[in-house]
Structure formats: C-alpha cells, structure tokens
C-alpha cells in the first residue's frame, strides 16, 4: 500500500485521497452458463487490482496504468466518442475505466474528475477476470468519490454494461458480480437469472489451488461470441418443441435428451454442455450442503470433460494439468476455469496435501508439457472496497 501511495505521489505530485481494491475471481463450477441464465459458483480471490486516486483540478479524468507505464486523459464530455483530450482513440486498456465512467453516467450517477494510478496482481488473459477487477475497482472508486449509494450487485451490472456496450465483449455477469460481492472464505452461489445469491462455504478441510498453464489465446473474444450465438440458436430451435423456453436454463436434462436429436451436431454439443453444467451446479450445491468434497470434485472433473469435448474451449495444456491433478494424492477435483482457450485450472485439494500437490503439479507439468506452471494456493476473499486514504 505504501508503494501504491508513493507511486501516486511520484506521478501526480501530491498524496491520493482514495484507495480502492477489487479482486479477480476463480469459478469453481458453472462455466459458460451465466449468459444462459444458469447458476454459477465463483469466489473472489486474493489477487486484486489496487487503485489510488484524488480529485483532479481540471475536472478531467487522468489515468496512469503503472504496470504498462502508460497514461491517458479524457473528459466526460467526450467519453461516448472513446477519444482522449487530443481527440485520439482511447487505447484498449483505457476503455475499461472509460467504459465504467460512461456506464455510470448512463445510469444517472455522477462521475467526477479524478487522477488515478492503478496496478494489478491479476494475470491478464488467464481466466481470472483481470478486466472485471479493473472495472469494479473504478466503479467503487467513483462511488466513494461521488457519495452515491448503490448496492454492489447493481454496481456489478453497471460494470458489465461497460464491458458489453463500450468495450464490446458480450460477457455475462459472473465476473463483475464475484469481484464486487466476494465474501472472505466462501464461494458464492449466484443465480444469474433471478440474481439471488448467497455465500457457500467450501467443504471442511479443503483448499482452492489455481494452476496457470501459461497459455494465452488472442482469439478468445470471437470464439466466446460464437459459443454464445450457438446457445441462442439452440434455444430458437428447441422452441419448436418447447415453446415456453426463454433460455437453456429452462431445459431439463431429460427434455434435452428427447429433443437433442433434432439439433445440428455442433449446436447440440454446445447446448448439451450448458444444460448438463447447470444440472451439475445444482448437484454441487447439495454436495456443499452435506459437506461432501468427493462429490463436488467429481462434478468438477465432469465439467472439465464437457468443456473439452462438448463446448471445445480447452487446450492440450489445460487437459494435461487436469489429468496430472487427478492422479495426485489429495485432489478431489480439477477443471479449467473461466472462458477457456488457455489460462488456468482450479483444483479442490485436501488441506493437508496442498504443499505436495502444488509441487507434484509443477513437476508433472514441466515433464509432460515442457512448460512452467504458476501454481498457488488461493484464499477466497472479500469483494471490492474503496476508502478515504
Ligand atoms: C468469461 C465471461 C463470464 C463467463 C465465463 C465463462 O469469464 O466474462 O461472463 O461467461 O467467461 O463461464
């Protein structure tokens, strides 16, 4: 924190008035279901974006992204045009904060001029929601400055709108929700249709371990949109047989079994993943309620197989990490987490085996994939906060 404050001081010549943090997230189960009205089980993690800020004297917004050593300034009058003070297009990284400013303004909330320096511990493109953490971090910052009162879930929705309509990524609400609403030591059950949610304790004696495959894919956005379109197409086709359905959330596995033969093969695979993944989350919640890590872990492995074979968003490296984990002592379950196409796996591991598990996974990955994996124990953390410095 002192480091953040002195960086701010070096950059802007005075002390910050506000400090904020917003965590990344890991999703334990319920992948690619948040844009189908399904329930998800993410947790906020102990890797966050940190922001220091002060009111600007000219009413403009001045950003300094410390990790890439770049700055940009824009005014709220021009935010809709996505240009800086000189009329040049805003760089990609600045569109997340600018999008939040735009979305807050659209929601009728005051967005005041700020100088902001920020830095992130959430690896970019690793499936741990680095962009949602930036959005939510700026959201709580403007909230602290503006003094307006909205609940964290509403703030998450405003940030999602920034990403959908301003940045241009059609993500669901899970990532912004987890970053905004995280509860220490807990996963979060979040029904993306009703928007009901509650903290869900992990099984006793278990820990969450994240393994970063080191693979980053650039095509994530287009492949993600393609998957989303397939789901919408599946709903349109299934409405012939089930006119009442609005989304794949409305299709039970038994109904899907009856009507899936009428779907084209690729659409069928995508929809099968979604319908069964939603059912898995329901089973997982019962497993949590009866404190059964074996059952929860089995559902994680099944989720991975489905993401690999039906949704086709895994990579060979993620598959290697999951297969290695399966054979290590103390591992209940493992799967890719986030959108896929690279990034991380999440593992549910017996507490007293965590150290040897991490070592075993790293060594196995080096041997099998010829690559280095970052593997770390993750603490489920509280959501975003902002306060006066
Ligand atoms: C990304 C999106 C989320 C969600 C996941 C897949 O993280 O931002 O909304 O769709 O992919 O579960």
Boltz pocket constraint, residues with backbone or C-beta under 6 A from the ligand:
constraints:
  - pocket:
      binder: B
      contacts: [[A, 30], [A, 31], [A, 32], [A, 33], [A, 34], [A, 35], [A, 127], [A, 129], [A, 171], [A, 172], [A, 173], [A, 174], [A, 175], [A, 338], [A, 339]]
      max_distance: 6.0
